[in-house]
């Protein structure tokens, strides 16, 4: 017979009435990932869920099969790409689009360049919304795309103003993020992709925490410093609404 846990698991203590125990437990495994976590060991997941490691392993096998979590080469676990896809689906139906999309359209109308709204997604960043430039020559990122979290103007802003900006790995990165926080935006060319320039500014929630990054992208040949003012203005208009 299976051992009975001495301490009741989080899932069992707060089970859904009429629900499935396995689903409740799988959800507590996902809930174990917290802001700032890049990956978790099996031991950490067991500790946070109050489940046996053997139980967590079985749950992880199903979650990994569904691409909801993924196992890294060092044996740790991180959230998988299916989370980003579901997030994009959720975002497309959430009322946030009625706030963000008009701002992006206005920014495109003012500058003639492409505008996007990025959020942090685990070890990556997600392009949550995007309005394309009318120019035929432009970058071709679209809403729902997952991008690097360490390159590009949007990534730099998310790292600089995020909950744990001090975690930047090198002294050069820490200096860069301090400069971004001081000036309130970041503009660069070729940081993520050669030939592409970007300008990004932070958008904050009503509680002062970072909501996302408003980003304007264009070919390097069309970059203009005057667009910085427009990015800052529209990011400011979104602050407190996201």
Buried (B, 14 or more C-beta within 10 A) or exposed (E): EEEEEEEEBBBBEEBEEEEEEEBBBBBBBBEBBEEEBEBBEBEBBBBBBBBBEEBBEBBBEBBBEEBBBBBEEEEBBBBBBBBBBEBBEEBEEEEBBEBBBBBBEBBBEBBBBBBBBBBBBBBBBBBBBBBBBEEEEBBEBEBBBBBEBBBBBBBBBBBBBBEEBEEBEEEEBBEBBBEBBEEBBBBBBEBBBEEBBBBBBBBBEEEEEBBBBBBBBBBBEBBEEEBBEBBBBBBBBBBEBB
